[in-house]
Amino acid sequence: MRTLDVGWVTCAASPECAGSAWRPYGRCLAHLDHSELDEVVRGLSPGSAIDLRGTTVGRHLLARILSATHGRLGRARFDRAVFPEEARFGGVVFGGDVSFDHARFHRLASFLDASFAGNVSFREVRFSRELSLHGVTVIGHAAFDRISAGRDALFGAARFERAASFESAEFHGFATFDGARFTGDATFRGCRFGRTVSFRKAGFGGLAGFEAARFWAGCSLAPIAVGRRLSLAGAWAGDGLDVTARDCAVDLRRLRVAGRLAVRLDGAEADLEGATLRGPATVSGRGAARVTSLRGLDSEALELDGVDLSVCGFAGIRHPERLRLTRCAFATTPRGVRFALRWPPMRWWTRRRTLADEHAWRGWSGSEADPPTPYRLAVLYSRLGTGVDDKATAADFAFGAMEMRRVTSRPSGRWLLSLYWILCGYGLRMGRALGWSVLVAAITAGSLLVSSASHAARRPAAPRPPSPPSAHLSP
């Protein structure tokens, strides 16, 4: 049953030993006597394959193997191996695929500056103490799924040339990936970080996925370079989250942050749909930075600074009056004259800033999302206007709120609001009122002039006075 349980022929020295048996001895390297071990070691050379699956690898045994191969191993298998003492693989070159699946490291595990020419797998490995892969280079795929690091884990300056996976890994101590480079996708889906984790100056060539990750202490993703997409969808941060991304998509949907959140976008775009932010939060932008959705957002205090909100949906947002919108760009009404098969058939829109939700409701944007009703739009405009720093934008939002109220009002109220809109633009387009005043004054003046001229034309002509009689002189 032992062979069926682990998948290899196990050591015959003890029923409890799951070590891989070496031919012709039938026992694992840990149970060979000195002469037998010496014979095995003499047969090793640089690049030799090594099989230590299920074996208890002490410091002395590991040192002899690395010395015999001059620190250059070929295909290496350490599945379910146990390292009761410090395991130092510093500078070792692994020329083939390497597997440590289900291994146990009871003390320090150090792979400082090690190089893996093939694929490497550490799935479900338990590191009771410190783990160091600082400066390692992995040419093939790297898998660290469901590992458990009891203390600090160091991945700084590591290089992963292909995909790297850390799904459901648990880091109970400090973890650092500062300066690490992931040429392919890197997935940290479902990871648990018990203490502070840092990715400062890390680089991701493709996806950087932290979906459903848990950050119990602080997390720094600032600054990082991401080739395609940074995803924190469904993640949770208990003591603050710091993100700086450039020229990529940032997925923050359903993100939950109990502490402070700081997001800096340099030409990137962020989606905060359904996020829950319980602490102070800021999203600032540079260049072409934009936020694409705030739908369903629940935030205590969120400030948006210098971002493009022209395509951002606000439907379903909770507490919109708590948003602070500074130097933000919004969508605008269409330019020129438009014709429609309804009254009035010809429309000309005054230039004003609008929400993307109104564009969706009017059919201007072609968005597939369900737009809010005019009543909800009126509420959004009114409550968002309190947090806008620009007076012109606040006035446009007040105009938009009145416009939505006019659309949803009863016929009698709609006529009154329509008159209010025509005369002075709900009190916000005083140029319109001035134009009407000038027009009325001009019509009045013209009427007076026409009336005066007509009255003068109908007045009867005055009789001509009789000419005086001519004087006749006598001769």
C-alpha positions as CSV (number, residue, x, y, z in Angstrom):
1,M,0.0,0.0,0.0
2,R,2.9,2.3,0.6
3,T,3.9,2.3,-3.1
4,L,0.3,3.1,-4.1
5,D,0.0,5.9,-1.5
6,V,3.0,7.9,-2.6
7,G,3.7,6.7,-6.1
8,W,7.2,5.3,-5.6
9,V,9.0,2.3,-4.1
10,T,9.6,3.2,-0.5
11,C,12.4,2.5,1.9
12,A,12.5,-1.1,3.3
13,A,14.4,0.0,6.5
14,S,11.2,1.0,8.3
15,P,7.5,0.8,7.6
16,E,7.2,4.5,8.7
17,C,9.8,5.7,6.2
18,A,8.4,6.9,2.9
19,G,11.8,7.7,1.4
20,S,12.5,6.6,-2.1
21,A,14.5,3.4,-2.3
22,W,17.8,3.4,-4.1
23,R,18.9,0.4,-6.0
24,P,20.3,-2.0,-5.3
25,Y,20.0,-1.3,-1.6
26,G,16.2,-1.0,-1.3
27,R,16.6,1.8,1.2
28,C,16.6,5.6,1.0
29,L,19.8,7.6,1.3
30,A,19.0,8.5,4.9
31,H,19.1,4.8,5.9
32,L,22.3,3.8,4.0
33,D,25.4,3.0,6.1
34,H,28.5,5.0,5.5
35,S,30.1,2.8,3.0
36,E,26.9,2.5,0.9
37,L,26.4,6.3,1.1
38,D,30.0,6.9,0.0
39,E,29.5,4.6,-3.0
40,V,26.3,6.6,-4.0
41,V,28.1,9.9,-3.6
42,R,31.1,8.8,-5.7
43,G,28.6,8.0,-8.5
44,L,27.3,11.6,-8.5
45,S,28.7,14.3,-10.8
46,P,27.6,17.8,-11.9
47,G,24.2,17.6,-13.5
48,S,23.3,14.3,-12.0
49,A,19.7,13.5,-11.3
50,I,18.8,13.2,-7.6
51,D,15.8,11.4,-6.0
52,L,15.1,12.2,-2.4
53,R,11.4,11.8,-2.4
54,G,10.0,11.2,1.1
55,T,13.5,11.2,2.5
56,T,14.6,12.8,5.8
57,V,17.4,15.1,4.5
58,G,19.7,16.3,7.2
59,R,22.3,19.0,6.9
60,H,25.2,16.5,6.5
61,L,23.4,14.5,3.7
62,L,22.5,17.6,1.8
63,A,26.0,19.0,2.1
64,R,27.5,15.8,0.7
65,I,25.2,15.7,-2.3
66,L,25.8,19.4,-3.2
67,S,29.6,18.9,-2.7
68,A,29.7,15.8,-5.0
69,T,27.7,17.6,-7.7
70,H,29.6,20.9,-7.2
71,G,26.3,22.7,-6.6
72,R,24.9,21.7,-10.0
73,L,21.9,19.3,-10.0
74,G,20.0,17.8,-12.9
75,R,16.4,16.6,-12.5
76,A,15.8,16.8,-8.7
77,R,12.9,15.3,-6.9
78,F,12.2,16.2,-3.2
79,D,8.5,15.5,-3.0
80,R,7.4,14.9,0.6
81,A,11.0,15.2,1.8
82,V,11.6,16.3,5.4
83,F,14.4,18.8,6.3
84,P,14.7,18.8,10.1
85,E,17.7,21.1,10.0
86,E,18.7,24.2,8.0
87,A,18.4,23.6,4.3
88,R,20.8,25.8,2.3
89,F,20.6,25.7,-1.5
90,G,22.3,29.1,-2.0
91,G,23.8,29.5,-5.4
92,V,22.8,25.9,-6.5
93,V,22.1,25.5,-10.2
94,F,19.2,23.1,-11.0
95,G,19.6,22.1,-14.6
96,G,16.3,20.2,-14.9
97,D,12.8,20.2,-13.5
98,V,12.6,20.4,-9.7
99,S,9.8,19.3,-7.4
100,F,9.5,19.9,-3.7
101,D,5.7,19.1,-3.5
102,H,4.5,18.4,0.1
103,A,8.0,18.8,1.5
104,R,8.5,20.0,5.1
105,F,11.2,22.5,6.2
106,H,11.4,22.6,10.0
107,R,14.1,25.3,10.0
108,L,15.5,27.9,7.6
109,A,15.0,27.1,3.9
110,S,17.4,29.2,1.8
111,F,17.6,29.3,-2.0
112,L,19.6,32.5,-2.2
113,D,20.7,33.3,-5.8
114,A,19.7,29.7,-6.9
115,S,19.0,29.1,-10.5
116,F,16.3,26.8,-12.0
117,A,16.7,26.1,-15.7
118,G,13.5,24.2,-15.9
119,N,10.1,24.1,-14.1
120,V,10.0,24.2,-10.3
121,S,7.2,23.2,-8.0
122,F,6.7,23.9,-4.3
123,R,3.1,22.9,-4.1
124,E,1.8,22.5,-0.5
125,V,5.2,22.9,1.1
126,R,5.3,23.8,4.8
127,F,8.1,26.2,5.8
128,S,8.1,26.4,9.6
129,R,10.7,29.1,9.8
130,E,12.2,31.6,7.4
131,L,12.1,31.1,3.6
132,S,14.5,32.9,1.2
133,L,14.3,32.8,-2.5
134,H,16.0,36.2,-2.8
135,G,17.6,36.7,-6.2
136,V,16.5,33.3,-7.6
137,T,16.1,32.8,-11.4
138,V,13.4,30.5,-12.7
139,I,13.5,29.9,-16.5
140,G,10.4,27.6,-16.6
141,H,7.1,27.7,-14.8
142,A,7.0,28.2,-11.0
143,A,4.3,26.8,-8.7
144,F,4.0,27.8,-5.0
145,D,0.3,26.9,-4.7
146,R,-0.9,26.4,-1.1
147,I,2.5,26.8,0.5
148,S,2.7,27.9,4.2
149,A,5.5,30.1,5.4
150,G,5.6,30.3,9.2
151,R,7.9,33.3,9.3
152,D,9.4,35.9,6.9
153,A,9.4,35.0,3.2
154,L,11.9,36.8,0.9
155,F,11.4,36.9,-2.9
156,G,13.2,40.2,-3.5
157,A,15.0,40.6,-6.8
158,A,13.7,37.2,-8.0
159,R,13.3,36.5,-11.7
160,F,10.4,34.4,-13.1
161,E,10.7,34.0,-16.8
162,R,7.3,32.3,-17.3
163,A,4.1,32.0,-15.3
164,A,4.4,32.0,-11.5
165,S,1.5,30.7,-9.3
166,F,1.0,31.4,-5.6
167,E,-2.7,30.4,-5.3
168,S,-4.0,30.0,-1.8
169,A,-0.5,30.4,-0.3
170,E,-0.3,31.5,3.4
171,F,2.4,33.9,4.6
172,H,2.3,34.2,8.4
173,G,5.3,36.6,8.6
174,F,6.6,39.5,6.6
175,A,6.7,38.9,2.9
176,T,8.6,40.9,0.4
177,F,8.7,40.8,-3.4
178,D,10.5,44.1,-3.9
179,G,12.2,44.3,-7.2
180,A,10.9,40.9,-8.4
181,R,10.3,40.4,-12.1
182,F,7.5,38.2,-13.5
183,T,7.8,38.0,-17.2
184,G,4.6,36.0,-17.6
185,D,1.4,36.0,-15.5
186,A,1.7,35.9,-11.8
187,T,-1.3,34.7,-9.8
188,F,-1.8,35.2,-6.0
189,R,-5.4,34.2,-6.0
190,G,-6.7,33.5,-2.5
191,C,-3.4,34.2,-0.8
192,R,-3.3,35.0,2.9
193,F,-0.8,37.6,4.1
194,G,-0.7,37.7,7.9
195,R,1.8,40.6,8.2
196,T,3.0,43.4,5.9
197,V,3.7,42.5,2.3
198,S,5.6,44.6,-0.2
199,F,5.8,44.6,-4.0
200,R,7.7,47.8,-4.4
201,K,9.2,48.2,-7.8
202,A,8.0,44.8,-8.9
203,G,7.4,44.1,-12.5
204,F,4.7,42.0,-14.1
205,G,4.8,41.3,-17.9
206,G,1.3,40.0,-18.0
207,L,-1.4,39.6,-15.4
208,A,-0.9,40.4,-11.7
209,G,-3.8,38.6,-10.1
210,F,-4.6,39.0,-6.4
211,E,-8.3,37.9,-6.6
212,A,-9.8,37.1,-3.2
213,A,-6.5,37.7,-1.5
214,R,-6.4,38.7,2.2
215,F,-4.1,41.3,3.5
216,W,-4.3,41.4,7.3
217,A,-1.7,44.0,7.7
218,G,-0.4,46.7,5.3
219,C,0.2,46.0,1.6
220,S,2.2,48.1,-0.8
221,L,1.9,47.7,-4.5
222,A,3.5,51.0,-5.2
223,P,5.0,51.5,-7.6
224,I,4.7,48.4,-9.8
225,A,4.7,47.9,-13.5
226,V,2.1,45.7,-15.0
227,G,1.9,44.7,-18.7
228,R,-1.7,43.8,-19.0
229,R,-3.9,43.9,-15.9
230,L,-3.7,44.3,-12.1
231,S,-6.6,42.5,-10.4
232,L,-7.6,42.9,-6.8
233,A,-11.2,41.8,-7.4
234,G,-12.8,40.4,-4.2
235,A,-9.6,41.1,-2.2
236,W,-9.7,42.3,1.5
237,A,-7.3,44.6,3.2
238,G,-7.5,45.1,7.0
239,D,-4.9,47.8,7.6
240,G,-4.5,49.8,4.5
241,L,-3.6,49.3,0.8
242,D,-1.3,51.3,-1.4
243,V,-1.4,50.9,-5.2
244,T,0.5,52.7,-7.9
245,A,0.0,51.4,-11.4
246,R,0.9,52.7,-14.9
247,D,-0.6,52.1,-18.3
248,C,-2.7,49.1,-17.4
249,A,-6.2,48.1,-16.2
250,V,-6.7,48.0,-12.5
251,D,-9.6,45.7,-11.4
252,L,-10.8,46.7,-7.9
253,R,-14.3,45.3,-8.1
254,R,-15.7,44.1,-4.8
255,L,-12.5,45.2,-3.1
256,R,-13.0,45.6,0.7
257,V,-10.6,47.9,2.7
258,A,-11.0,48.5,6.4
259,G,-8.2,51.0,6.6
260,R,-6.7,53.6,4.3
261,L,-6.7,53.1,0.5
262,A,-4.4,55.0,-1.8
263,V,-4.6,54.4,-5.5
264,R,-2.4,56.3,-8.0
265,L,-3.1,55.9,-11.7
266,D,-0.5,56.9,-14.2
267,G,-2.2,56.5,-17.5
268,A,-4.1,53.5,-16.1
269,E,-7.8,52.8,-15.7
270,A,-9.6,51.5,-12.6
271,D,-12.9,49.8,-11.9
272,L,-14.3,50.1,-8.4
273,E,-17.7,48.5,-9.0
274,G,-19.1,47.1,-5.8
275,A,-16.1,48.1,-3.6
276,T,-16.5,48.7,0.1
277,L,-14.2,51.3,1.6
278,R,-14.4,51.9,5.3
279,G,-11.5,54.2,5.8
280,P,-10.2,57.3,4.0
281,A,-9.7,56.6,0.3
282,T,-8.1,58.5,-2.5
283,V,-7.8,57.7,-6.2
284,S,-5.6,60.2,-8.0
285,G,-4.6,60.2,-11.7
286,R,-2.0,61.5,-14.1
287,G,-2.1,61.6,-17.9
288,A,-5.0,59.6,-19.4
289,A,-6.0,58.0,-16.0
290,R,-9.6,57.2,-15.7
291,V,-12.2,55.4,-13.5
292,T,-14.6,53.3,-15.5
293,S,-17.2,52.3,-12.8
294,L,-18.3,53.3,-9.3
295,R,-21.5,51.3,-9.5
296,G,-22.6,49.9,-6.2
297,L,-19.7,51.6,-4.4
298,D,-20.0,51.9,-0.6
299,S,-17.4,54.4,0.7
300,E,-17.1,56.4,3.9
301,A,-14.9,59.1,2.3
302,L,-13.5,58.8,-1.2
303,E,-11.7,61.5,-3.1
304,L,-11.2,61.3,-6.8
305,D,-8.5,63.7,-8.0
306,G,-7.5,64.3,-11.6
307,V,-9.2,61.3,-13.2
308,D,-11.4,61.0,-16.3
309,L,-15.0,60.1,-15.3
310,S,-16.5,60.5,-18.8
311,V,-17.4,56.8,-19.0
312,C,-17.8,56.1,-15.3
313,G,-21.2,54.7,-14.1
314,F,-22.5,55.9,-10.8
315,A,-25.7,53.8,-10.6
316,G,-26.3,52.1,-7.3
317,I,-23.6,54.1,-5.5
318,R,-24.2,54.5,-1.8
319,H,-23.7,57.8,-0.1
320,P,-22.8,59.8,-3.3
321,E,-22.6,63.0,-1.2
322,R,-19.5,61.6,0.5
323,L,-17.5,61.7,-2.8
324,R,-15.1,64.5,-3.4
325,L,-14.5,65.2,-7.0
326,T,-11.4,67.3,-7.7
327,R,-10.2,68.3,-11.2
328,C,-12.2,65.4,-12.7
329,A,-13.4,65.3,-16.4
330,F,-16.9,64.3,-17.2
331,A,-18.9,63.5,-20.3
332,T,-20.6,66.3,-22.2
333,T,-23.8,66.7,-24.2
334,P,-23.5,66.1,-28.0
335,R,-22.7,68.9,-30.2
336,G,-24.7,70.3,-33.1
337,V,-28.4,69.9,-34.1
338,R,-30.0,66.4,-33.8
339,F,-33.2,65.2,-35.3
340,A,-35.5,62.6,-33.7
341,L,-38.9,61.0,-34.4
342,R,-40.5,62.5,-31.4
343,W,-41.4,66.0,-30.2
344,P,-39.6,68.2,-30.7
345,P,-38.2,66.7,-33.9
346,M,-35.2,69.0,-33.8
347,R,-33.0,69.4,-30.7
348,W,-30.0,71.5,-30.0
349,W,-28.2,70.8,-26.7
350,T,-26.5,73.5,-24.7
351,R,-23.0,72.5,-23.7
352,R,-22.9,71.0,-20.2
353,R,-21.1,68.3,-18.2
354,T,-23.1,65.1,-17.7
355,L,-22.8,61.7,-16.1
356,A,-22.2,58.7,-18.3
357,D,-25.4,57.2,-16.8
358,E,-27.4,60.0,-18.5
359,H,-25.7,59.2,-21.8
360,A,-26.7,55.5,-21.3
361,W,-30.3,56.5,-20.5
362,R,-30.6,58.8,-23.5
363,G,-29.0,56.2,-25.8
364,W,-26.0,58.4,-26.6
365,S,-23.3,55.9,-25.5
366,G,-24.6,52.5,-26.6
367,S,-23.7,51.1,-23.2
368,E,-25.1,47.7,-22.4
369,A,-25.5,48.3,-18.7
370,D,-29.0,49.0,-17.4
371,P,-29.2,52.8,-17.0
372,P,-30.8,54.3,-13.9
373,T,-34.2,55.9,-14.1
374,P,-34.5,59.7,-14.5
375,Y,-35.6,59.9,-10.9
376,R,-32.4,58.2,-9.8
377,L,-30.4,60.4,-12.1
378,A,-31.9,63.5,-10.5
379,V,-30.9,62.2,-7.0
380,L,-27.4,61.4,-8.3
381,Y,-26.9,64.8,-9.8
382,S,-28.2,66.6,-6.7
383,R,-26.0,64.6,-4.2
384,L,-22.9,64.5,-6.3
385,G,-23.0,68.2,-6.9
386,T,-22.2,68.9,-3.2
387,G,-18.7,67.3,-3.6
388,V,-17.6,68.9,-6.8
389,D,-14.9,71.5,-6.5
390,D,-15.6,73.3,-9.8
391,K,-18.5,75.7,-9.7
392,A,-19.3,75.4,-13.4
393,T,-19.5,71.6,-13.0
394,A,-21.7,71.9,-9.9
395,A,-24.0,74.2,-11.9
396,D,-24.2,71.7,-14.7
397,F,-25.1,69.0,-12.2
398,A,-27.8,71.2,-10.8
399,F,-29.1,71.7,-14.3
400,G,-29.0,68.0,-15.0
401,A,-31.0,67.3,-11.8
402,M,-33.7,69.8,-12.8
403,E,-33.8,68.3,-16.3
404,M,-34.4,64.8,-14.9
405,R,-37.1,66.2,-12.6
406,R,-38.8,67.8,-15.6
407,V,-38.8,64.5,-17.4
408,T,-40.4,62.6,-14.5
409,S,-42.9,65.3,-13.4
410,R,-46.6,65.2,-14.1
411,P,-48.0,66.9,-17.2
412,S,-49.0,70.1,-15.4
413,G,-45.7,70.3,-13.6
414,R,-43.8,69.4,-16.7
415,W,-45.3,72.4,-18.6
416,L,-44.3,74.7,-15.7
417,L,-40.8,73.3,-15.6
418,S,-40.5,73.5,-19.4
419,L,-41.4,77.1,-19.3
420,Y,-38.9,77.6,-16.5
421,W,-36.3,75.8,-18.7
422,I,-37.1,77.9,-21.8
423,L,-37.1,81.2,-20.0
424,C,-33.9,81.0,-17.9
425,G,-32.6,77.4,-17.9
426,Y,-33.9,76.6,-14.4
427,G,-32.3,79.8,-13.2
428,L,-28.8,78.6,-14.3
429,R,-28.7,80.0,-17.8
430,M,-29.1,83.8,-17.1
431,G,-27.9,84.5,-20.6
432,R,-31.1,82.9,-21.8
433,A,-33.2,85.2,-19.6
434,L,-31.2,88.2,-20.9
435,G,-31.8,87.1,-24.4
436,W,-35.5,86.8,-23.8
437,S,-35.5,90.3,-22.2
438,V,-33.7,91.8,-25.2
439,L,-36.1,90.0,-27.5
440,V,-39.1,91.3,-25.6
441,A,-37.6,94.8,-25.5
442,A,-36.9,94.7,-29.2
443,I,-40.4,93.5,-30.0
444,T,-41.9,96.2,-27.8
445,A,-39.7,98.9,-29.3
446,G,-40.6,97.7,-32.8
447,S,-44.3,97.6,-31.9
448,L,-44.1,101.2,-30.6
449,L,-42.3,102.4,-33.7
450,V,-44.8,100.6,-36.0
451,S,-47.7,101.9,-34.0
452,S,-46.4,105.5,-34.0
453,A,-45.9,105.4,-37.8
454,S,-49.3,104.0,-38.5
455,H,-51.0,106.6,-36.2
456,A,-49.1,109.4,-38.0
457,A,-50.2,108.0,-41.4
458,R,-53.9,108.0,-40.4
459,R,-54.0,111.6,-39.0
460,P,-56.0,114.0,-41.4
461,A,-54.1,116.7,-43.1
462,A,-54.4,120.3,-41.7
463,P,-56.3,122.9,-43.9
464,R,-54.2,125.3,-45.8
465,P,-54.6,128.9,-44.7
466,P,-56.3,131.3,-47.3
467,S,-53.9,133.4,-49.3
468,P,-54.2,137.2,-48.6
469,P,-56.0,139.3,-51.2
470,S,-53.8,141.0,-53.8
471,A,-53.5,144.9,-53.5
472,H,-54.6,146.9,-56.6
473,L,-52.7,150.1,-57.2
474,S,-54.6,152.9,-58.9
475,P,-52.9,154.5,-61.9
